[in-house]
Amino acid sequence: MGEQNVQGSGDESLRRAFMKALLDEVRALEDMHTRGMFEDGVRRIGAEQEMFLVDQANRPALSAMQVLDQTDDPRFTHELGLFNLEANLSPLDLGGDCLRKLEKEAEEVVELAREAAAKVGSRVALVGILPTLTKDHLSLNAMVPMARYFALNEALLRLRGSNFQISIKGIDQLNLNHDNLMLEACNTSFQVHFQVDADEFARLYNIAQVVTGPLLAACVNSPILLGKRLWHESRIAVFEHSIDARSQAHAARGHKPRVHFGDQWVEESVIEIFKEDIARFRVILTTEFEDDPIGMVARGEAPKLNALRLHNGTVYRWNRAVYGISANGKPHLRIENRVIPSGPTVLDEVANSAFFFGMMAKLSRSVGDIRDHFNFGDVKANFMAAAREGLRAQQIWFDESQMTAQELILDVLLPAAREGLSEAGIDAEDIDRYLGVIQARVERRRTGSRWQLESLEQMRGSASPHECLRALTGSMIEQQELGRPIAEWTLARFCHDQDWRDSYRTVGQFMATDLFTVRPDDIVDFAASLMEWRYVRHVPVEDDSGQLLGLISQRQLLRLVARGARGPEPVTVRDIMHAEPLSISPETTTVQAIRMMREKRLSCLPVVDPEGKLIGLVTEHDLVAVAGRLLESYLGESH
C-alpha cells in the first residue's frame, strides 16, 4: 500500500500545500522528461506477491501482524486486511534465466510465509478472492491498525457521502451495502512490473492495454465472493466498487471511479496519465514532500516525487504508470500490470507473467503504433468480457477478427509470446516451461476459476454451502503446496471425516436463504399452496422492500380450516399471520438460537439484517440436520 507516513486531507491548508506540491512535481517530471534524465536502454521486470492467511478451519485468519513478527524479512509487508500479506520481489533484468529467478524468489517468500504462519496457527492461500470470506471478516476490526488505512477509509466515505454499494451479476447475484473500504481486502494479486524507456512509454503502455484482456482470460482465479458465484475474475468488479469515491451526482454524470481501465489511448508520454489523475481525482491523503523538486531537476538531481507517488497510489488503473528510482540512483518508469490474480500456484503466476512479458516484447518489436490496428472501445470490451467469462470470452483482435479467448491465445498469442521471449534473450528451456503451463491450462480450459466452480458443482448436495467452501479452500491449499500447475489439479471433494464444527457456529453459516415469501395482502390459499409445493411448514411475510412483517405457519392454516372461517371475502395473509415475529441476526450463535427456540417454544426463526430486511430462515429441521451432522462426527471419532 505504499508510504505509511500519511494523513487524511481534511485539513484544508495541508490539502492546498499538497496540491501545490503535486503541481510542482508534475512540472519537475516534465523537466526530467525533456532533459532525458530517465534511465533508458534497460528492460527490468519485478513482481509483488500477495496472499491470504487462513486458520485451521480454512477461514480468514487475522494474523498478519503476528506473521510479520515471525518473518524478520524486509521483503514482507502488510496490506489492508489483517488476513493479507505482501512480499516485494527483487527487480531483474529481462533476459536469460530471469523468469527462473523470479519463480525461485516467489517460491522462497511463499515458503517463508508458510513457515511463519504455521507458528501462529495459520496457513497461506494463493487465490484472487478467498472463497470462505464472509461479511463478518470485512469490518474495521479486520483492518491493519495503520493511520494510512483509517485515513483512506474516512476520506473515501467523506467523498462518497454514503456507504459503498456493490452489485455484481454472474451465475448468482450479489447486492451489498457496506460501510467501509475493507471490500478492497477481498482481492489479492501477483502484480508484475515492466520497466520501459521514457520515450517509448506511451507506445508500450498502449500495447499493455491491448494484451491485458487475453492475459486476464488465461489466468482468472476469483469466481466466488461472499458465497456467490460471480465473474470468472470478480476482483475486477469488486475492486472498482470497493474504493469508489464518487458521489451519486458524480457517478450520474459519468465521472470515472478510482479503479478503472481507462477510456482512451496515451498519446505522447506518461505525463498525460499523471495529469489526468490529478485533474479527475481529488486528493484524499497527504504526506511530506520535497521543498523544491523543480530546482532539484535543474541541478541534475532525481527527486523522490513523494506527493505524486502517493496520489498515484490512490488511483488504481489496471495498468498503472509508476515512477521510481533505481539502485543506481537513476529515475525510471514502469508499467505495473495489476490484473494477474494470486495463485493458483507460484508456477502459474510466473507463467502468467512470462505470457505478459512475451506478448509485450513481441508486439513492441513487430507493431509500430498499436492504435492504428485497434479501436480502444474494443480493447476495453475485451478486458471486461475476459473478466466476466474467462476463456469463453469473445475477443476482437487485429483486422477486427473475432474469436474466443481460448482460440486467440492458442492460435495467435502463445506463438507470439514465444517469439517475443526468444527475442528478449530468455532461455529456451524456460520459455518452454512457462508457456507450456499456459498452453496446458488453456487447452484443458482448467483455469483457477473453472476449477473452483467445477469443484463446487461436484460437491453440490454433499453438505452445506459453507462446508463446501471450506472443503474447496482446503483442497486448494493442499494442491498448491504440491506445486503442480492448475491444469494438473484434481477437483476438490467433500470429506465427511473432517471436523465441521466451525461451519455451524452461527446461524448465518447454514440458514436457508432461497426463500419463498408472501405479501400481507396475498390470499391465504397462496401461502397454503407454497407450503404444499415447496414442502415447507413456514412462510415469511414481507413487504416489497424485503422488510419482515410476519410469519405464517402450517399450524395457523390448520386452525383456520378447523374454525371453518370462510366468508364471502377471501382470507388474506394479514388476517392470520403472526405479526412482528421474534427474529435473529446472522451472527447469532447456533447455541443461542437453539435456546431461544426451546424457551419460546418456536419451530422457526427468521433471520434479518440490521435494517430488519429478511435474509434467511432457521427451522427445527435445520437444527436437527446440524445436530445429526455433528453427532455423526463425534460418534465416528469415538469408534
Backbone torsions as a table, in degrees:
resi	resn	phi	psi	omega
1	MET	NA	-0.5	171.2
2	GLY	88.0	-154.4	-174.4
3	GLU	-57.1	130.3	-178.1
4	GLN	-98.4	-17.5	-177.9
5	ASN	-81.5	70.1	-173.8
6	VAL	-133.4	169.4	172.6
7	GLN	-150.5	166.0	-179.9
8	GLY	-66.5	168.1	-176.2
9	SER	-99.4	24.0	-178.3
10	GLY	-67.1	-31.6	177.4
11	ASP	-74.0	113.9	-173.5
12	GLU	-64.1	-36.6	179.7
13	SER	-66.9	-39.8	176.7
14	LEU	-64.9	-40.5	-179.1
15	ARG	-64.3	-41.1	179.5
16	ARG	-65.2	-41.3	179.5
17	ALA	-65.4	-38.8	179.5
18	PHE	-67.0	-40.7	178.6
19	MET	-63.1	-40.1	177.3
20	LYS	-61.6	-41.7	178.5
21	ALA	-63.4	-40.2	177.9
22	LEU	-58.0	-47.3	-178.7
23	LEU	-64.2	-40.6	178.2
24	ASP	-64.1	-39.0	-177.2
25	GLU	-71.0	-34.1	174.4
26	VAL	-65.3	-41.1	176.3
27	ARG	-61.9	-41.4	178.3
28	ALA	-63.8	-38.4	178.7
29	LEU	-63.9	-40.9	176.4
30	GLU	-61.0	-43.4	179.6
31	ASP	-63.6	-39.2	177.8
32	MET	-61.9	-40.8	179.2
33	HIS	-63.6	-45.4	-179.1
34	THR	-63.8	-39.9	-177.5
35	ARG	-79.6	-7.6	-179.3
36	GLY	68.9	38.6	-175.8
37	MET	-83.1	-11.8	-175.4
38	PHE	-77.4	144.4	176.4
39	GLU	-61.2	134.4	178.8
40	ASP	-136.5	171.9	-179.7
41	GLY	74.5	10.5	-178.6
42	VAL	-128.6	131.2	172.2
43	ARG	-112.0	115.2	176.9
44	ARG	-117.9	154.1	175.8
45	ILE	-124.8	158.6	176.8
46	GLY	-161.9	177.4	-178.2
47	ALA	-159.1	158.7	172.4
48	GLU	-121.6	123.5	-179.2
49	GLN	-99.4	112.4	175.3
50	GLU	-102.5	153.8	-176.7
51	MET	-154.5	160.1	174.2
52	PHE	-98.5	153.2	170.7
53	LEU	-111.9	132.8	179.7
54	VAL	-127.8	158.7	177.8
55	ASP	-90.0	-172.8	-176.1
56	GLN	-69.2	-14.6	176.6
57	ALA	-96.2	9.8	178.8
58	ASN	67.1	23.1	173.3
59	ARG	-100.1	161.6	178.8
60	PRO	-55.3	133.6	178.2
61	ALA	-108.4	126.6	-177.9
62	LEU	-85.8	60.4	-169.0
63	SER	-120.6	15.3	-173.7
64	ALA	-57.7	-44.0	-175.8
65	MET	-68.6	-36.5	176.6
66	GLN	-67.1	-39.2	178.7
67	VAL	-64.6	-42.6	178.0
68	LEU	-61.5	-36.6	177.5
69	ASP	-62.8	-27.7	-177.4
70	GLN	-86.6	-16.0	-172.5
71	THR	-88.6	-45.0	-177.5
72	ASP	51.3	48.0	-179.3
73	ASP	-132.7	121.6	-175.2
74	PRO	-65.0	-13.7	178.8
75	ARG	-72.3	-21.4	-176.2
76	PHE	-90.2	145.7	172.7
77	THR	-150.5	168.5	177.5
78	HIS	-87.2	167.6	171.5
79	GLU	-118.3	-158.5	-175.9
80	LEU	-66.8	-45.0	-174.3
81	GLY	-95.0	150.1	177.0
82	LEU	-69.8	-6.6	176.2
83	PHE	-105.0	14.3	179.0
84	ASN	-117.1	151.6	170.4
85	LEU	-136.9	155.8	175.0
86	GLU	-137.4	143.3	173.8
87	ALA	-129.1	130.6	179.7
88	ASN	-95.9	122.6	-176.1
89	LEU	-91.0	158.8	-174.1
90	SER	-72.9	142.2	174.7
91	PRO	-68.8	146.2	-177.2
92	LEU	-135.9	141.7	173.3
93	ASP	-68.1	134.1	-179.9
94	LEU	-70.5	120.2	-179.9
95	GLY	144.6	164.8	175.9
96	GLY	57.0	-124.5	-176.1
97	ASP	-101.9	27.0	-175.9
98	CYS	-60.4	-36.5	-179.6
99	LEU	-67.7	-39.0	177.3
100	ARG	-64.1	-39.7	178.2
101	LYS	-66.7	-38.6	178.1
102	LEU	-61.9	-44.9	178.9
103	GLU	-63.7	-42.4	-177.9
104	LYS	-62.3	-43.2	-178.7
105	GLU	-71.2	-38.4	177.9
106	ALA	-62.0	-43.4	176.4
107	GLU	-61.4	-39.1	-179.3
108	GLU	-62.6	-47.8	-177.0
109	VAL	-70.0	-35.1	177.9
110	VAL	-65.9	-40.7	178.9
111	GLU	-66.5	-40.3	175.6
112	LEU	-60.9	-41.5	178.4
113	ALA	-63.7	-40.8	179.0
114	ARG	-62.1	-43.4	-179.0
115	GLU	-65.4	-43.3	179.8
116	ALA	-67.8	-39.6	-180.0
117	ALA	-64.5	-39.1	-179.4
118	ALA	-60.4	-31.9	-179.2
119	LYS	-67.8	-21.2	179.6
120	VAL	-116.1	23.1	174.4
121	GLY	74.1	26.2	-178.8
122	SER	-122.1	169.5	176.3
123	ARG	-133.1	166.2	-179.6
124	VAL	-107.2	134.9	176.1
125	ALA	-125.4	130.0	177.5
126	LEU	-103.6	104.6	-178.3
127	VAL	-162.4	149.3	-178.5
128	GLY	-63.4	-44.8	175.1
129	ILE	-134.8	127.5	-178.0
130	LEU	-71.2	122.9	-176.3
131	PRO	-60.3	-28.1	-175.2
132	THR	-90.4	5.9	174.6
133	LEU	-61.4	139.2	172.5
134	THR	-127.8	169.8	-179.7
135	LYS	-61.6	-27.5	178.8
136	ASP	-60.3	-27.9	-177.4
137	HIS	-83.9	-0.7	-173.2
138	LEU	-109.2	27.6	176.3
139	SER	-90.7	168.1	178.6
140	LEU	-65.4	-18.1	176.3
141	ASN	-65.6	-21.4	179.7
142	ALA	-96.3	5.5	178.9
143	MET	-88.1	139.0	175.6
144	VAL	-58.7	128.6	-174.1
145	PRO	-75.8	69.3	178.0
146	MET	-119.6	142.7	-176.4
147	ALA	-57.3	-38.0	-177.7
148	ARG	-57.7	-44.6	-174.4
149	TYR	-69.5	-41.5	179.0
150	PHE	-68.7	-35.6	176.9
151	ALA	-65.7	-41.3	178.8
152	LEU	-64.4	-42.3	178.7
153	ASN	-60.2	-48.3	-179.3
154	GLU	-64.1	-40.9	-177.6
155	ALA	-66.0	-42.8	-179.2
156	LEU	-66.4	-41.5	178.0
157	LEU	-65.2	-37.0	178.8
158	ARG	-64.6	-41.8	179.1
159	LEU	-67.3	-41.1	-179.6
160	ARG	-68.0	-41.6	-174.7
161	GLY	75.7	10.8	179.8
162	SER	-164.4	174.3	177.7
163	ASN	-67.9	166.0	175.5
164	PHE	-79.7	135.5	179.5
165	GLN	-113.8	135.1	178.0
166	ILE	-132.7	132.1	177.3
167	SER	-141.6	114.9	-178.4
168	ILE	-131.3	130.7	177.2
169	LYS	-109.7	123.9	174.7
170	GLY	-136.3	-132.5	170.4
171	ILE	-62.6	-43.2	171.7
172	ASP	-107.0	-179.0	177.6
173	GLN	-127.9	135.8	178.5
174	LEU	-117.5	124.0	172.8
175	ASN	-124.6	121.8	-172.5
176	LEU	-141.2	134.5	171.8
177	ASN	-110.4	119.0	-173.1
178	HIS	-131.1	144.1	-170.6
179	ASP	-102.8	15.2	175.9
180	ASN	-155.6	174.7	-174.3
181	LEU	-89.2	12.3	-177.4
182	MET	-64.9	-10.9	172.6
183	LEU	-57.9	-30.0	178.3
184	GLU	-60.9	-32.4	-178.4
185	ALA	-70.9	-7.9	176.7
186	CYS	-69.7	-14.6	-169.4
187	ASN	-110.7	130.7	169.5
188	THR	-129.3	150.1	-172.5
189	SER	-142.8	173.7	171.4
190	PHE	-119.2	88.0	-174.0
191	GLN	-80.5	128.7	-178.6
192	VAL	-110.0	144.6	-178.7
193	HIS	-116.2	140.4	-178.5
194	PHE	-133.1	106.8	-178.5
195	GLN	-77.6	133.3	-177.7
196	VAL	-134.1	161.9	175.9
197	ASP	-70.8	149.9	-179.4
198	ALA	-61.8	-39.7	-176.6
199	ASP	-70.0	-21.5	-179.0
200	GLU	-106.6	5.5	-174.2
201	PHE	-58.0	-50.4	-175.6
202	ALA	-58.7	-46.2	-178.2
203	ARG	-63.3	-43.9	-178.4
204	LEU	-74.1	-33.6	176.6
205	TYR	-62.7	-41.9	178.3
206	ASN	-63.8	-36.7	176.3
207	ILE	-65.9	-40.5	177.7
208	ALA	-59.1	-39.4	177.8
209	GLN	-62.0	-41.2	-177.3
210	VAL	-65.8	-42.3	-174.2
211	VAL	-83.7	-10.7	-174.9
212	THR	-66.1	-34.4	178.8
213	GLY	-60.6	-59.8	178.8
214	PRO	-63.7	-31.8	174.4
215	LEU	-58.3	-47.7	-179.1
216	LEU	-62.9	-40.8	-179.8
217	ALA	-58.0	-33.4	-177.0
218	ALA	-78.5	-19.5	-170.0
219	CYS	-125.0	17.4	-178.3
220	VAL	-56.1	137.7	-176.6
221	ASN	-156.2	33.2	-175.6
222	SER	-145.3	62.9	-174.1
223	PRO	-89.8	-8.5	-170.8
224	ILE	-126.4	129.8	173.8
225	LEU	-137.6	127.2	178.7
226	LEU	51.8	39.4	176.9
227	GLY	81.7	-0.8	-177.9
228	LYS	-103.2	137.5	175.8
229	ARG	-87.4	111.5	-170.8
230	LEU	-115.4	-124.8	178.4
231	TRP	-77.9	162.9	174.9
232	HIS	-65.2	-31.0	171.4
233	GLU	-127.0	78.5	-176.1
234	SER	-65.8	-18.5	177.3
235	ARG	-52.2	-35.6	-175.6
236	ILE	-61.6	-46.6	180.0
237	ALA	-75.3	-40.9	-176.3
238	VAL	-64.0	-45.3	-177.1
239	PHE	-65.0	-37.7	179.1
240	GLU	-62.6	-41.9	-179.5
241	HIS	-73.9	-32.0	-167.8
242	SER	-67.4	-28.6	178.2
243	ILE	-129.3	38.1	177.5
244	ASP	-78.3	105.1	-175.7
245	ALA	-90.6	5.8	-176.7
246	ARG	-72.2	136.1	169.6
247	SER	-73.5	170.6	178.9
248	GLN	-61.0	-37.4	179.9
249	ALA	-65.5	-42.8	179.7
250	HIS	-66.1	-41.2	179.7
251	ALA	-64.7	-38.8	-177.9
252	ALA	-63.4	-31.7	-179.1
253	ARG	-98.0	16.4	170.4
254	GLY	84.0	18.1	178.2
255	HIS	-64.4	136.0	-176.7
256	LYS	-67.1	144.0	169.4
257	PRO	-72.6	162.7	-178.5
258	ARG	-69.1	-19.9	172.0
259	VAL	-105.9	119.6	-178.0
260	HIS	-160.4	162.8	179.1
261	PHE	-87.1	-28.9	-174.4
262	GLY	111.4	163.2	-179.3
263	ASP	-127.2	2.5	-177.4
264	GLN	-158.5	164.5	177.7
265	TRP	-73.8	156.9	167.3
266	VAL	-83.1	128.4	-173.0
267	GLU	-84.0	-51.4	-169.7
268	GLU	-128.5	-42.0	-174.6
269	SER	-156.5	171.8	178.7
270	VAL	-63.0	-24.0	-177.8
271	ILE	-56.3	-34.1	-178.8
272	GLU	-58.7	-41.8	-177.9
273	ILE	-65.1	-48.1	-178.5
274	PHE	-63.6	-40.3	179.6
275	LYS	-65.8	-42.0	179.9
276	GLU	-63.6	-41.1	-178.4
277	ASP	-68.1	-33.2	175.9
278	ILE	-71.2	-39.8	-178.1
279	ALA	-68.8	-36.7	-172.9
280	ARG	-90.1	-32.1	-169.0
281	PHE	-118.2	125.0	-176.5
282	ARG	-66.8	151.1	174.8
283	VAL	-66.2	127.3	178.9
284	ILE	-118.7	-14.7	175.6
285	LEU	-136.5	151.5	175.8
286	THR	-127.5	161.4	178.7
287	THR	-153.3	175.9	176.0
288	GLU	-71.9	148.7	-177.1
289	PHE	-143.8	166.2	-178.6
290	GLU	-74.3	148.5	-175.7
291	ASP	-71.5	-39.6	-171.1
292	ASP	-141.8	70.9	-179.4
293	PRO	-63.7	-32.9	179.7
294	ILE	-65.8	-42.5	177.6
295	GLY	-64.9	-36.4	178.5
296	MET	-61.5	-43.2	179.7
297	VAL	-64.2	-40.9	179.6
298	ALA	-60.7	-30.2	179.2
299	ARG	-88.6	3.8	179.3
300	GLY	82.7	13.7	179.4
301	GLU	-95.4	148.9	179.8
302	ALA	-94.6	111.0	178.5
303	PRO	-73.6	157.1	178.8
304	LYS	-77.6	-25.4	-179.0
305	LEU	56.7	50.2	-176.1
306	ASN	-59.4	-41.0	-178.0
307	ALA	-65.9	-45.9	-178.8
308	LEU	-64.6	-41.9	-179.5
309	ARG	-66.5	-38.3	178.8
310	LEU	-66.7	-46.7	179.7
311	HIS	-62.6	-40.9	177.9
312	ASN	-60.5	-32.1	179.3
313	GLY	-74.5	-8.0	176.8
314	THR	-105.6	6.0	174.1
315	VAL	-121.0	123.0	-165.9
316	TYR	-114.0	76.5	170.9
317	ARG	-72.4	147.2	-179.6
318	TRP	-69.9	-27.8	163.8
319	ASN	-115.5	108.9	-171.7
320	ARG	-106.6	138.0	173.5
321	ALA	-78.9	133.8	-177.3
322	VAL	-129.7	132.1	173.3
323	TYR	-101.6	137.0	178.1
324	GLY	-151.6	174.1	177.3
325	ILE	-122.4	124.4	-176.9
326	SER	-72.2	169.0	179.7
327	ALA	-60.1	-25.1	179.0
328	ASN	-84.7	4.8	177.7
329	GLY	87.6	-1.3	-178.7
330	LYS	-90.2	137.1	176.2
331	PRO	-71.6	151.5	178.9
332	HIS	-147.9	169.9	178.0
333	LEU	-121.4	141.4	178.6
334	ARG	-130.9	152.6	166.9
335	ILE	-101.5	120.5	178.4
336	GLU	-102.1	111.4	177.1
337	ASN	-90.2	123.2	-170.3
338	ARG	-109.7	7.1	-171.2
339	VAL	-86.6	-22.0	-175.9
340	ILE	-69.0	120.4	179.3
341	PRO	-74.8	161.0	171.9
342	SER	-65.1	141.0	174.7
343	GLY	81.1	-167.0	-4.9
344	PRO	-64.5	-28.2	175.1
345	THR	-135.6	165.4	175.2
346	VAL	-60.5	-39.4	178.5
347	LEU	-59.5	-43.3	177.3
348	ASP	-61.6	-42.4	-179.0
349	GLU	-62.0	-45.8	-179.3
350	VAL	-68.6	-34.5	175.0
351	ALA	-62.1	-42.9	176.9
352	ASN	-59.9	-42.3	179.5
353	SER	-63.6	-43.7	178.8
354	ALA	-60.3	-40.1	178.1
355	PHE	-61.3	-44.2	178.7
356	PHE	-64.1	-51.6	-178.4
357	PHE	-61.8	-38.0	179.9
358	GLY	-65.4	-45.0	178.1
359	MET	-63.6	-42.2	178.3
360	MET	-60.7	-46.6	-178.0
361	ALA	-62.7	-43.6	-177.8
362	LYS	-67.4	-50.0	-176.4
363	LEU	-68.4	-30.5	178.7
364	SER	-67.5	-25.5	179.9
365	ARG	-93.1	-29.0	-171.4
366	SER	-101.7	-15.0	-176.9
367	VAL	-122.3	131.0	178.7
368	GLY	-70.3	-79.3	179.6
369	ASP	-116.7	110.3	-176.3
370	ILE	-60.4	-22.7	-179.2
371	ARG	-66.3	-20.7	178.3
372	ASP	-74.1	-12.6	-172.7
373	HIS	-115.0	-13.8	-175.5
374	PHE	-133.8	146.1	167.6
375	ASN	-88.8	130.4	-175.4
376	PHE	-59.9	-34.9	178.2
377	GLY	-58.5	-37.7	177.9
378	ASP	-68.1	-37.5	179.2
379	VAL	-62.6	-43.9	178.8
380	LYS	-67.5	-38.4	177.8
381	ALA	-63.8	-37.9	175.8
382	ASN	-58.1	-44.5	-178.5
383	PHE	-62.8	-48.3	-177.7
384	MET	-67.3	-38.2	178.8
385	ALA	-65.3	-39.9	178.6
386	ALA	-63.1	-40.7	179.1
387	ALA	-62.5	-38.2	-177.3
388	ARG	-77.4	-43.0	-166.6
389	GLU	-119.9	-4.3	179.3
390	GLY	64.1	-133.5	-174.0
391	LEU	-69.3	-16.7	178.4
392	ARG	-80.7	-11.1	-173.7
393	ALA	-63.3	140.9	173.2
394	GLN	-77.5	135.1	-179.8
395	GLN	-125.6	139.9	176.3
396	ILE	-102.1	128.9	-175.4
397	TRP	-122.9	-161.8	-178.0
398	PHE	-51.0	146.5	179.2
399	ASP	58.2	26.8	178.1
400	GLU	57.8	25.5	173.5
401	SER	-69.4	150.1	-176.3
402	GLN	-131.8	133.9	-179.9
403	MET	-158.9	171.2	175.9
404	THR	-71.8	158.4	177.0
405	ALA	-59.3	-38.0	179.4
406	GLN	-59.4	-47.3	179.4
407	GLU	-64.9	-43.6	-178.8
408	LEU	-61.4	-44.2	-177.8
409	ILE	-66.4	-47.1	-175.8
410	LEU	-70.5	-41.9	-172.2
411	ASP	-87.6	-28.4	-171.4
412	VAL	-120.7	-52.9	-166.1
413	LEU	-81.8	-35.2	177.0
414	LEU	-65.2	-44.6	174.6
415	PRO	-60.7	-38.6	178.9
416	ALA	-65.6	-43.5	-179.9
417	ALA	-64.0	-36.4	178.6
418	ARG	-62.9	-43.9	177.7
419	GLU	-64.8	-41.9	-178.5
420	GLY	-62.8	-44.3	178.6
421	LEU	-65.5	-38.0	178.4
422	SER	-64.6	-42.9	178.8
423	GLU	-66.2	-28.1	178.0
424	ALA	-80.8	-1.9	177.0
425	GLY	84.7	18.3	177.7
426	ILE	-71.7	140.0	179.6
427	ASP	-56.1	134.1	-176.5
428	ALA	-57.8	-38.7	-179.8
429	GLU	-62.0	-38.4	-180.0
430	ASP	-72.7	-35.7	176.3
431	ILE	-59.0	-46.8	179.1
432	ASP	-61.9	-42.1	-176.5
433	ARG	-63.0	-53.9	-171.7
434	TYR	-78.0	-42.2	177.7
435	LEU	-72.3	-23.1	173.2
436	GLY	-65.2	-36.3	176.6
437	VAL	-62.9	-44.2	178.5
438	ILE	-63.9	-45.1	-177.5
439	GLN	-60.9	-45.8	-179.6
440	ALA	-63.5	-41.8	-179.1
441	ARG	-63.2	-44.9	-176.6
442	VAL	-72.8	-40.9	178.6
443	GLU	-60.3	-40.3	-177.8
444	ARG	-88.4	-3.9	-176.1
445	ARG	52.5	40.0	-178.9
446	ARG	-109.2	69.2	171.3
447	THR	-78.2	169.4	176.3
448	GLY	-58.8	-36.9	-179.2
449	SER	-68.0	-44.1	179.5
450	ARG	-65.6	-36.6	177.0
451	TRP	-60.6	-44.8	-179.9
452	GLN	-64.8	-46.6	-176.9
453	LEU	-66.9	-42.3	179.4
454	GLU	-67.9	-35.8	177.7
455	SER	-64.3	-43.7	178.7
456	LEU	-63.3	-40.5	179.5
457	GLU	-63.1	-39.7	179.2
458	GLN	-65.2	-33.5	-178.7
459	MET	-86.5	-5.9	-176.1
460	ARG	-52.8	129.8	178.9
461	GLY	86.8	-11.1	-179.0
462	SER	-76.1	-28.6	-175.0
463	ALA	-165.6	-174.6	178.0
464	SER	-69.6	157.6	178.1
465	PRO	-55.3	-38.9	-179.0
466	HIS	-65.3	-40.8	178.2
467	GLU	-63.5	-40.6	-179.3
468	CYS	-65.4	-39.1	179.0
469	LEU	-67.1	-36.5	175.8
470	ARG	-66.2	-41.7	178.3
471	ALA	-64.5	-39.8	177.9
472	LEU	-60.0	-47.7	-178.8
473	THR	-65.6	-41.1	179.1
474	GLY	-62.3	-43.2	178.0
475	SER	-65.2	-38.9	178.1
476	MET	-58.6	-48.2	-178.3
477	ILE	-64.4	-43.5	-178.8
478	GLU	-61.9	-42.4	-176.4
479	GLN	-76.7	-33.0	178.7
480	GLN	-72.7	-27.0	176.0
481	GLU	-68.4	-23.5	176.6
482	LEU	-76.5	-20.4	173.8
483	GLY	86.7	-3.1	178.7
484	ARG	-73.1	141.3	-179.3
485	PRO	-65.2	161.2	-173.8
486	ILE	-58.2	-31.0	-179.4
487	ALA	-60.9	-21.0	-177.5
488	GLU	-102.7	3.3	-178.4
489	TRP	-74.4	150.3	169.0
490	THR	-93.5	154.0	179.9
491	LEU	-65.7	147.8	178.2
492	ALA	-68.1	144.4	177.3
493	ARG	-125.4	151.1	178.9
494	PHE	-80.2	131.9	-179.4
495	CYS	-108.6	112.7	-177.2
496	HIS	-71.6	-16.6	-175.3
497	ASP	-83.8	-7.1	-178.9
498	GLN	-72.4	162.3	175.2
499	ASP	-82.9	108.9	-174.1
500	TRP	-102.0	14.9	-178.0
501	ARG	-57.2	-36.1	-178.3
502	ASP	-67.3	-12.9	178.1
503	SER	-85.8	-1.9	-175.9
504	TYR	-131.2	21.5	-176.7
505	ARG	-75.3	-33.1	177.1
506	THR	-124.6	156.6	-177.2
507	VAL	-67.6	-25.5	179.5
508	GLY	-63.4	-17.9	-177.7
509	GLN	-81.3	-19.1	-176.8
510	PHE	-139.5	1.4	-179.7
511	MET	-60.2	152.9	175.0
512	ALA	-76.2	132.3	-179.9
513	THR	-117.5	-17.3	177.3
514	ASP	-87.6	83.5	-168.9
515	LEU	-101.8	146.1	170.8
516	PHE	-108.5	123.9	-172.8
517	THR	-126.3	168.1	175.5
518	VAL	-127.6	165.9	176.3
519	ARG	-102.8	158.3	-176.0
520	PRO	-59.3	-31.5	-176.2
521	ASP	-92.3	2.9	174.6
522	ASP	-68.2	152.3	176.5
523	ILE	-75.9	150.7	-178.1
524	VAL	-61.3	-31.3	-179.9
525	ASP	-57.5	-34.8	179.5
526	PHE	-66.7	-43.4	178.0
527	ALA	-61.3	-41.9	179.4
528	ALA	-63.8	-39.3	179.4
529	SER	-65.7	-39.9	177.4
530	LEU	-59.2	-43.4	-179.8
531	MET	-63.0	-39.9	-179.3
532	GLU	-69.9	-45.6	-175.6
533	TRP	-68.9	-39.2	-172.8
534	ARG	-101.1	3.3	178.2
535	TYR	56.1	47.5	178.0
536	VAL	-121.4	157.7	-178.7
537	ARG	-109.7	-3.6	-179.4
538	HIS	-140.1	139.2	176.9
539	VAL	-129.9	118.4	177.4
540	PRO	-69.9	152.9	176.9
541	VAL	-113.4	125.9	-179.0
542	GLU	-137.0	162.9	173.8
543	ASP	-92.5	-175.1	-175.0
544	ASP	-67.6	-18.6	178.9
545	SER	-91.2	-1.5	-179.6
546	GLY	91.1	7.5	179.8
547	GLN	-72.9	129.6	178.4
548	LEU	-69.3	125.3	-179.7
549	LEU	-114.0	-27.6	-176.5
550	GLY	-175.2	-171.7	-177.2
551	LEU	-148.6	136.9	174.3
552	ILE	-115.3	132.7	178.6
553	SER	-115.1	162.4	177.1
554	GLN	-60.5	-33.2	-180.0
555	ARG	-63.1	-39.7	179.1
556	GLN	-64.8	-37.8	178.2
557	LEU	-66.4	-39.1	178.6
558	LEU	-64.3	-38.8	177.0
559	ARG	-62.2	-41.0	179.9
560	LEU	-61.6	-43.4	179.6
561	VAL	-65.9	-40.9	-178.2
562	ALA	-63.1	-36.7	-179.8
563	ARG	-77.0	-16.6	-177.4
564	GLY	65.5	33.0	-174.7
565	ALA	-78.2	70.9	178.4
566	ARG	-123.9	111.1	178.6
567	GLY	-110.6	-165.4	179.8
568	PRO	-66.6	-29.7	179.3
569	GLU	-95.9	137.9	179.4
570	PRO	-64.9	144.1	177.5
571	VAL	-76.0	134.4	179.8
572	THR	-100.7	165.4	177.7
573	VAL	-58.1	-40.2	-178.3
574	ARG	-58.0	-31.9	-175.4
575	ASP	-67.8	-28.9	-173.6
576	ILE	-123.1	-6.1	-174.9
577	MET	-68.7	154.6	171.8
578	HIS	-85.5	105.4	-175.1
579	ALA	-74.7	146.1	177.6
580	GLU	49.2	58.7	-179.4
581	PRO	-68.2	158.1	175.6
582	LEU	-63.2	131.5	-179.0
583	SER	-131.2	168.0	-178.6
584	ILE	-135.3	169.1	176.6
585	SER	-97.6	162.7	178.6
586	PRO	-65.2	-19.0	179.0
587	GLU	-82.6	-7.0	178.1
588	THR	-59.1	131.2	-179.0
589	THR	-70.8	154.4	179.8
590	THR	-61.5	-39.2	178.9
591	VAL	-63.0	-42.4	177.5
592	GLN	-61.0	-43.1	-179.5
593	ALA	-62.5	-41.3	178.9
594	ILE	-61.8	-44.5	-179.1
595	ARG	-65.0	-41.5	179.4
596	MET	-62.8	-43.5	-178.1
597	MET	-67.4	-35.7	179.4
598	ARG	-70.9	-46.6	-176.7
599	GLU	-69.2	-36.2	-178.0
600	LYS	-93.4	0.4	-178.8
601	ARG	55.2	50.3	-179.2
602	LEU	-106.6	149.1	176.0
603	SER	-110.5	1.8	-177.2
604	CYS	-158.0	141.7	175.5
605	LEU	-131.5	116.8	173.4
606	PRO	-69.5	147.8	178.1
607	VAL	-113.1	127.4	-175.5
608	VAL	-126.8	159.3	175.7
609	ASP	-86.4	178.4	-177.1
610	PRO	-58.5	-21.3	179.8
611	GLU	-93.6	4.5	179.2
612	GLY	84.8	11.1	178.9
613	LYS	-82.1	136.5	-178.8
614	LEU	-69.5	127.6	178.8
615	ILE	-127.7	-9.6	-179.1
616	GLY	-173.6	179.5	-178.5
617	LEU	-148.7	136.2	175.4
618	VAL	-121.5	127.3	-177.7
619	THR	-120.8	170.1	175.2
620	GLU	-55.9	-39.1	-179.3
621	HIS	-60.7	-42.0	178.8
622	ASP	-60.7	-43.8	-177.4
623	LEU	-69.8	-33.5	175.1
624	VAL	-64.3	-40.7	178.8
625	ALA	-64.4	-41.1	177.7
626	VAL	-62.2	-48.8	-179.3
627	ALA	-60.2	-40.8	179.5
628	GLY	-62.2	-43.8	179.8
629	ARG	-62.3	-45.7	-176.9
630	LEU	-71.6	-37.3	176.2
631	LEU	-63.9	-41.2	178.6
632	GLU	-60.9	-39.5	179.5
633	SER	-66.1	-46.5	-178.9
634	TYR	-65.8	-46.3	-178.4
635	LEU	-66.2	-33.8	176.8
636	GLY	-63.7	-40.0	178.8
637	GLU	-63.4	-36.8	-176.4
638	SER	-69.3	-17.7	178.6
639	HIS	-103.4	NA	NA
